[in-house]
Amino acid sequence: MHEFSNFFVMKYSNIFQLHLETIAVNGQQLDIEPSVFRPSRRHLTIADSGTSLAFLADGAYDPFINAIAAAVTRSARQVVKNSDRCFITSTSVDLSFPSITLHFAGGAVMNLKPKNYLYSEDQETHCIAWKRNYGSQVTILGDIVLMDKIIVHDMENMVFGWMDFNCSQSVNVTSSIRKKHVNSGHVSCNMSAITGFSIILAHILILCHFYR
């Protein structure tokens, strides 16, 4: 499965401006003022592979944190560590915490697992790794969000795409502009449905999960 979103290239080659529209927790859309994510000089969403964590626009942070806290299983006990919202549970992280869905303009969707928004203090303590961007309506999607995905950006047609990838598999990326496809190890992504979509090998970025 692959998703695409329009983007704008920022100052550095690893930073891309996307149009995030909404966030859902366990399929429930968060009550966030639409203007928080509406692109403007002060309202931005960018994907940045040079940033380790994620920073959420100030106006979206409280609804995001509260929705996660409300969705975790009853076995998880909430604590605060260094101002971060944390949870202590002996149950599997994937079973204890909700899924997150990012909805972008044009219908593109990025599905996130708990590892895409949590960091672990120890085997039982897990904290939300998305930080509040105090006083700013800029959202930065860093490595923790993008890990375990193949990221493709088409500079000519201003398209940013991604697909899930199992980083335990070997990575062998090839490209073909004529056939418009990407083949990476055992993963095949048919891009032919995207008109005029071409892929440059040097622009394919593999972000694996190094925080196990």
C-alpha positions in Angstrom: 0.0 0.0 0.0 1.3 3.5 -0.8 0.1 7.0 -0.1 0.9 10.3 -1.7 0.6 13.9 -0.7 1.5 17.2 -2.3 4.5 18.9 -0.8 6.8 21.9 -1.1 10.5 21.6 -0.9 12.0 23.7 2.0 15.4 25.1 2.4 17.2 21.8 3.0 16.7 18.6 0.9 15.5 16.5 3.8 12.6 18.9 4.8 9.3 18.8 3.0 6.1 20.8 3.7 3.0 18.7 3.7 -0.7 19.6 4.1 -1.9 17.7 7.2 -5.6 18.1 7.6 -6.6 16.0 10.6 -5.4 13.4 13.2 -7.4 10.4 14.4 -6.8 8.2 17.4 -8.3 4.7 17.1 -10.3 6.0 14.2 -11.8 8.9 16.1 -11.0 12.3 14.6 -9.6 14.8 17.1 -11.4 18.0 17.9 -8.7 20.3 16.5 -9.5 23.8 15.1 -9.0 23.3 11.3 -6.9 26.5 11.0 -4.2 24.9 13.1 -3.1 22.7 10.1 -4.3 25.0 7.3 -1.0 26.0 5.5 0.1 29.6 5.9 3.2 31.4 6.9 2.6 30.5 10.6 0.8 27.2 10.2 3.0 24.5 8.7 3.4 20.7 8.7 6.8 19.4 7.6 8.4 16.0 7.3 12.1 16.2 8.5 14.3 13.2 8.5 16.9 15.3 10.4 14.7 15.6 13.5 14.6 12.6 15.8 11.2 13.1 17.5 8.0 14.9 16.5 6.8 18.3 17.5 3.0 19.0 17.4 1.4 22.4 16.8 0.5 24.0 20.1 -3.2 24.0 19.2 -3.3 20.3 18.5 -1.2 19.0 21.4 -3.8 18.8 24.2 -6.4 17.0 22.1 -3.7 14.6 20.9 -2.4 13.8 24.4 -5.8 13.6 26.0 -7.1 11.2 23.2 -4.2 8.8 23.7 -4.6 8.9 27.5 -8.3 8.1 27.1 -7.7 5.3 24.7 -5.0 3.3 26.6 -6.1 0.1 28.3 -7.1 0.2 32.0 -4.0 -1.8 32.8 -1.8 1.3 32.0 -1.1 3.6 34.9 -0.4 7.2 34.0 2.6 9.1 35.4 4.5 12.3 34.5 8.3 12.1 33.9 10.2 15.3 33.0 6.9 16.9 31.9 6.2 14.0 29.5 3.0 11.9 29.8 4.0 8.4 30.6 2.2 5.1 31.2 3.3 2.1 33.2 2.1 -1.3 31.9 3.3 -4.8 31.7 1.1 -5.5 28.7 2.3 -5.4 25.2 2.7 -1.8 23.8 0.7 -2.7 20.7 -2.1 -4.0 22.8 -2.1 -1.2 25.4 -1.9 1.9 23.1 -4.1 3.1 20.3 -3.3 3.5 16.7 -2.8 7.0 15.2 -3.9 8.1 11.7 -2.6 11.2 9.9 -4.9 12.5 7.2 -3.4 14.6 4.5 -4.9 16.7 1.7 -5.8 14.7 -1.3 -6.9 11.7 0.7 -3.4 10.4 1.6 -3.3 8.5 5.0 -0.3 7.6 7.2 -1.1 4.9 9.8 1.1 5.0 12.9 1.8 2.3 15.5 2.6 3.0 19.1 6.3 2.9 18.3 5.8 5.9 16.1 4.8 8.1 19.0 6.2 6.5 22.1 9.7 6.1 23.7 10.5 3.6 26.4 12.1 4.5 29.7 12.3 0.8 30.6 10.3 -2.4 29.8 7.2 -1.2 31.5 7.3 2.6 31.3 6.4 4.2 27.9 6.2 7.9 27.3 4.7 10.0 24.5 7.6 11.2 22.4 5.6 13.9 20.5 6.5 17.3 22.0 4.4 20.4 22.2 5.7 23.1 19.9 5.0 25.9 22.4 3.6 29.1 21.0 3.9 27.8 17.4 1.4 26.2 15.0 4.2 24.3 13.2 4.1 20.5 13.2 7.3 18.5 12.6 7.2 14.9 11.7 10.6 13.5 12.5 12.3 10.1 12.3 10.1 8.5 14.9 7.1 9.1 12.6 8.8 8.2 9.4 10.7 5.1 10.6 9.9 1.7 9.0 8.7 3.3 5.9 10.0 3.8 2.4 9.8 7.5 1.6 9.8 8.7 -2.0 9.6 12.3 -3.2 9.1 13.4 -6.8 10.7 16.8 -7.0 9.3 17.6 -10.5 5.7 16.8 -9.8 5.8 17.9 -6.1 4.6 14.6 -4.7 5.7 12.9 -1.5 4.9 9.2 -1.0 5.4 6.5 1.6 4.8 2.8 2.2 5.4 0.6 5.2 8.6 -1.5 5.1 9.8 -4.3 7.4 13.4 -3.2 8.2 14.3 -6.7 9.3 14.3 -7.6 5.6 17.2 -6.8 3.3 17.0 -3.5 1.5 17.5 -3.7 -2.3 16.0 -0.7 -3.9 15.7 -0.4 -7.7 13.8 2.1 -9.8 12.3 2.3 -13.3 11.0 5.5 -14.7 9.5 3.8 -17.7 7.5 1.2 -15.7 6.9 3.6 -12.9 7.5 1.2 -10.0 9.7 0.7 -7.0 10.9 -2.7 -5.9 12.5 -3.0 -2.5 13.5 -6.4 -1.3 10.2 -8.3 -0.9 8.1 -5.2 -1.2 6.7 -4.0 -4.5 4.9 -0.7 -4.9 3.1 -0.1 -8.2 3.2 3.6 -8.8 1.5 3.5 -12.3 -1.7 4.9 -11.0 0.0 8.2 -10.4 0.1 10.1 -13.6 3.6 11.3 -14.6 5.1 9.9 -11.4 8.9 9.2 -11.8 11.3 8.0 -9.2 15.0 9.0 -8.9 17.0 6.4 -7.1 19.0 9.0 -5.2 15.8 10.4 -3.8 14.6 7.2 -2.2 15.1 7.3 1.6 14.9 4.2 3.8 14.1 5.0 7.4 14.4 2.0 9.7 13.5 1.6 13.3 16.7 1.8 15.3 15.1 2.3 18.7 14.1 -1.3 19.5 
